[in-house]
């Protein structure tokens, strides 16, 4: 990618960054290199078999993985990037590399379930890492939780699944004042809407499975940050723990990234339209979406989210537990499935007995839907919700 292209728009860079023509054939689209091993130099006896500077073995590096790393780093404005097999692999690799026994971590009350389990159960029990669960939407809560051995503050914004908004700049300033590093899971926002490194964050994690890949057919995760730390992650976690993304998945995500900005804008627009419609419905108990003026974090989200408010919302119904299940059976466009960022819209019912419900705002406690809005026509999606509500005798308005 030329220096001239580096100064171009986000959409142009999503197409061209890391996507140089194939030097062997001249093909203008990236080729797929499925090799798991690469030709060694004449004298390989002095090589470091855990190195990742040159292509040796696919766990160490690879052509397709390298292209995707350059693209994702560019989209975030980061110095370097490591891509791994999933978003959770990326989170685990970052935490594994940066933390040790006796360290203390502050993490948000609203995080992905794997992050919650890592910090609330697994790493505390196995490796003696101390953790504090904090409502990170209030910076003063974080200030009160800081200890002399606090090494990392980790949060999501928007948070999964309550769509809470955290002040990236304020949290980062507080952390750095105390010599603490900050990592942000940016999956719900994506680099199209928010680039946390611009607010001083140390590390960003993205689930490439979601918006950047965008087609629901490949899994991957990325860590973006300084090259020296990314090299540590490559050595400690990528090479010696494993979890490297396959060439095929890297190639699929690289291909999907070319249309990512266009798709993301439709996700943003569709989700706002659906949230506004849901907020007017008499049968809906609440809607959580930072694009709504009624959302507690709306003004902050407007400052932090450049092009829109993301493609996920949550909402509740006025009714009993099984009403949620019955409504889903009437849906024709929405599919009952987990994940997000797909072209198709997905919906999942999270029941009132969810293990993390005690951490969520009161309105969530009766159960709720998490909706990952796709890129179908917004009116078709609203119409699908309307007819499903009507089928269960729920009142709707235009």
Residue, then its C-alpha position, 0 to 999 in steps of 0.5 A: x500500500x502506497x503512502x498516498x493510499x495511507x492518507x485516503x478515506x477509511x472506505x478506500x483503505x478497507x479495500x486496498x490496505x494489505x491487498x497487494x497484487x500477487x507477486x507470483x502471478x500478477x493477480x490483482x486479488x489476494x491469492x489463498x496460500x494453504x501451505x502449512x509449511x514454508x521453504x527454509x533457508x540454506x542453513x536453518x540450523x541457527x533459526x529460532x523455531x518460535x520466531x514469527x519474523x519470517x514464514x516458517x510454519x503457519x502457526x508462526x506466520x503466513x501470507x494470508x495472515x500477514x495481509x489481514x494483519x496489515x489491513x486491520x492495523x491500518x483500519x484502526x490506525x495501529x502500529x501492528x496487529x496479531x490475528x488469531x482463530x477467534x475473538x476469544x483467542x485474541x482476548x486470551x492471548x492479550x491477557x496471557x501475555x500481559x498478566x501474571x500471578x498477583x496482578x490485579x485486573x479491573x473489568x466491566x460488569x458488562x462484557x462478553x461471556x468468555x471475558x466474564x468467565x476468564x476473569x471471574x472464574x478461570x484465571x483467578x482460580x488457576x493463576x492467582x490473578x486478582x480481579x474486580x468487576x466494576x460498572x465502568x460507565x462511571x469513571x469514579x467506580x474505576x478510580x475506587x477499584x484501583x489497587x497498587x497491583x492493578x495492571x489492566x483495565x478492560x471494558x467494552x463499548x458498547x457493552x454486550x448485551x446491555x449496550x452501555x457506553x463507557x468513556x474511553x478517553x476518561x478511563x484511559x486518562x485515569x489509567x495512565x495517571x496510575x501507570x495502568x494499561x487499558x484494553x478495549x473490546x471494540x467488536x460492537x462498534x467496529x473501527x468504522x464507528x470507533x477507533x479506541x487507539x485515537x483515545x489513547x487506549x493501549x490495546x484493542x481487540x476485535x472479533x473479526x468473525x463479526x462486522x469486518x468479516x461480515x458474512x457469518x462464514x469465518x471466525x477470527x480475532x485481532x489484537x491491535x497495538x504497539x509492534x513490540x507488544x504484538x511481537x511478545x504476543x506472537x512469541x508467547x501466545x500465538x506460537x507457543x500456545x497456538x490458536x492461529x487463524x487458518x489461511x482460509x479464514x484469514x482470506x475470507x475475512x480479508x475479502x469481506x473487509x473490502x465491503x465492511x464500511x458499506x455494510x456497517x453503515x447499513x447496520x447502523x441505519x437499520x438498527x436505529x430505525x428498528x430501535x425507534x420503531x420498537x420504542x413506540x410500541x406499547x408491548x415493549x418494556x424497554x429498548x437499549x440502543x445508544x442511538x436513541x436520545x433516551x439512552x443514558x450514554x447517548x451524548x457520549x456515544x455521539x462523541x465516540x462513534x463517528x458514523x453511527x451506533x452499531x448494529x446491535x440492540x436489546x429490548x424487552x416485552x411486557x409479558x411472561x417468559x414463554x411469550x419471548x419464545x412464542x414471538x420468535x416462532x413467528x419470525x420469518x426474516x430474523x433467525x434465532x441464532x447467536x453472533x452478530x455482524x452477519x448480512x442476515x438479522x439474528x435474534x436471541x432470547x436471554x432469560x431471566x435466570x442468566x448467570x450475569x443478570x445480577x450485573x445488568x440494569x433492572x429493566x433487563x431482569x425479566x429477560x430480553x432479546x438481543x438483536x443483531x440487525x443485518x443489512x436487509x431492508x429496514x421496513x422488511x425487518x420492522x414488518x417481520x417484528x410487527x407481524x410476530x407481535x400481532x400473531x401473539x396478540x400484542x398491540x403495535x403502532x406505526 
